[in-house]
Amino acid sequence: MNFLFCGDHNAERGVLIAVLSLLKAERGEEIHVYILTMKAKSKQRNFRPFSQHAADFIGSLVTADNPKSSVELIDCTDLFVQEPPTANMGTRFTPYAMLRLFADELDLPDRILYLDDDVIIRKPVDQFYTQDLTGTELVGVLDYFGRFFFHHQKRAFDYINSGVLLLNMPEIKRTGLFKRVRHLMQVKKMFLPDQTAINILAKEKRFAPRKYNEQYKLQADTVIQHFTTSFRFWPYFRTQTVKPWDVKRVHSVLHLHEYDDLLNEYLKLKDQL
């Protein structure tokens, strides 16, 4: 199975946790992890890329589980410079979110599962991963809150959360989906621009059950839990953001102990990144 992550050095902790969870869920399976990064800067800050040291360390864990597995770090700086998301560079959007949109310009496998760096794989993903992709560009799960507020095509609920996407690269190349998304991000300012552009332009998207991208609260059948920013209404309205690497808040705010073994392993390893 093939997995895709993107990010700068701040993604290293999340990718470590996600890969540790993947190894636990898919014990002994051959997996190939691709991490896209770049050198970038904005008016407000300079970004540090995902380090080769961190990628190599994560790779050592992967190959210890199965010698045929691998981790590859890919520098996308030149691609980003050629097609920057001009209209959205001044927004809260992080340019590293755009890197997955260059997947069609890279030598990647035909089938690859993109994951945000704030996910935990709780159960095997093979049933989701191996589904028939004929005539499908990508498969994802409805955005938990966005499905109520955003609508782009004929369905009442059609707004996919882009944090977990099963990508059919030959079909994406055939339709030019990512190329069109990159162009839209250059010319049109949008809220959550990469996710919104994908939803506007993907005509061959398929919707998967919530269990493959649980964005609100752990359920009994959850396969992938995604620690997104969410709205909470009790005892007062607020937004809530808790990421897996913030272990104390996972316990104190979410009251979640499902992943204690995994997070304890992360705490032992994180200083080696």
N, C-alpha and C positions, 0 to 999 in steps of 0.2 A: 504494500500500500504506500501511496505517496502523499505527503503532507506539505503544505506551504504556509510559512509565517513571514511577516514583514515587520520591520521596526528599526529603531536606533538602539543605543546602548540601554535605554530605559526598558526595552522589551526583553532584555536578557533573563530577568528573574521570571517573568511570565512564561517565556518559552521553555525555560527549565522545568517549571511546574507542569506545564502542558505535556511536555515530552515524558516526564516521570509518570504522569497519569496514563499516558498512552502506552508506555512500557508495561505498566501494571495491568491495563485492560487487555492488551494484545500480547501477553507474555510469550516470548519466543518467536513471534511473527517477524517476517522480513519487512522492515519499513525504511522508507527513504524520505528524509526531511530536507526541505529546501528553505533557506532563510534569505530573503531579499533585504538589502540595506543600501545605504548611500551616504555620501558626505553632503551636507546641506546647511544652509543658514538663512535666516530671515532678518528683518530689521530689529526684531526683539531679541533673537538668540542665535547661537551656533549649536548645531546638533552634532553629537558624536555618533558615528555608525556603530552598529552591532559589531562587537570585536571578534576577530578571528580566534582569539584565545577562548572566548565563551563558546563559540561554535565548535571548536575542537574538543572542549571539555564535554559539552553535551553529546558530541559525536562519540566520545569514549564510552559514555554510558549506553548509547544505542548499540555500538558494536559489541560491548560486553554481553548484551542480551542476545544478540544474533550477529555473528561475524559478517553476514552478508548485508546487513543494514548499513546506512550511511547518513551523514549530515553534510550538506554543502551550503556554504555562504556565498552569495552572489552579489556583487557590487553593481548597482543600477544607476550610478551617478550620471553617466553619460546619457542614458536614456531619459532620465528626468530632466536634464538640462535642455535636451532637444525639444521636449514637450511639457514644459511646466504648466501646472493648473493656474494660469495667470489670474483669472477672475476670482479665484478663491484663496490666493496666497495671504490675503490680509484678514482672513476669517479665523475662527478658533480651530479650524481644520488643521490637522497635522499632516504635512506633506508625505510622511511615511505611509499613511493610509492609502496613498495612490499607487504605491509600488506594485501591488498585486495586479494593477491594471496594465502592467507591462509584461505580464506572463506570456502573452502571445508573441512577444519579441524575443523570448528566451528559449533555450533548448530544454524544455520541461516535458515530463511525461504527458501522454494524451489525457489521462484521468488523474486529477489531483484534488485533494480536499484542503481548501483554504480554511485556516483557523485564526481568529484574533488571539492575541497573547494573554487574554484574561479568561481563558476557558479551562475547564477540567473535564477530561474524558473519564466518565464514570463506568461505562460498560463497553464491550466490544462494538466497533462501528462497522463491521464488515457487511451487515445487511444494508445499511445506508450506502456504504461505499460502492458495493458491487451492483447496485440497481441498474437497469437498462437505461441508457442515456440517449437512445435514438431520437433524433429531432429535438434534443434538449440542449440549451447552452449551459444552464446551471440549475442547481437544485438548492433551495434554502427554506427557511422557516419564517413565517410571518413575524414581523416586528411586534413585540408584545403590546406596546402603546401606539406605535406609529400606524398600525393597521386601522386604528380608529380615525386618524387625522389626515392620512395621505392616501390618495387614490390616483392611479395613473392609467389603468387599463379598464377592461370591461367588468372585472369581478368587483364585488363589494369590498372584499378584503384581498389586496394584491400587493401590499408593501412588504417586501422581504427584508429581514435583518441580514446585513452583509457580513456578520461576524463568523458565520459558518456557511461555506458555499462549496458544494461539490461541482467542480468545473470540468466541462467537456471541451478540452482545448481545440480539437479539430473543428468542432462546430462553432466555437467562438471565433476562430480564425476565418472560417467560411463566411460567417455573417458580418465580420468586422466589428463585433460588439465592443470590445475593449478599445479599439481604435476610435470608435464613435464616442464612447464615454470620455476618453481623454480629450477629444476635441470639445465636447460640451463643457468640461471643466475649465477649459481655456477661455471660453467666451461667455459663460453664464454663471453668475454668483448664485449659490444655492445653500440651503440649510443641509447639514450633513452631506456635503457635495458628492463624495464618492458613492455613498449608499443611494442617494437620491438619483444620481445619474444612471446607475445600474438599473434601478427600478423603472425609470422613464424609458430606457432604451432596450432592455431585455424583452424580446417578444417570445422567446422560447424558454421561459422559466417554469420550473415545476415546484410545487409546494410540498414540503415534507411535514410530518407530524411534529408537534411542539417538543417532544422528548429529545429531538436531535439538536435543539438549541434552546434550552430552558433559560429564559432571561429574567424570570421573576422570583421563583422560589422552588427549591428542590422538590421534585415529585418522586413517587415510588418507581416510575418507569423511566426517569431521566437517564439519557445516554450521555449527553454533553451538557454541562452546566456552564452558562455564559454570565460572568459577573459584570453586567452592564450597569450604567447609572439608571436608576428607576425612580418612579414616583411612589411616595408613601403618604397615606391619607389619615393615619391614626397614630398618635393622638392629635396630630396636626399635619397639614399638608407640607411636604418637603421633598427635595430630591435626596437620594441616598446612593453613595458610591463606596463600595467595599471591594477591593481587589484580592485575589487569592494570596498574594505575597504579603499582605497586611494581616498576618496570622492572628494577632491579638484582636483586631476588629472583626475578623471572620467569626471569632468566638463571642466577643462582647456585643456586637451589633446584630449579626445574623443569627447568633446562637446556634451555629452550625459546627458539628463535630464529625460529620460524615467522612471528612478527608484528613483526619488527624494523623494517621500513619503516613500518608503522602506528604503532608506539610511538615511533619517532623523530619522526614528524609530531606525535604527541601532545605530546612533550616540548617541541617548538618552540611549540606553541599554548597550553599549559596556563596560562601566566602571564597570558593574556588573559581568562581566565574572571572 
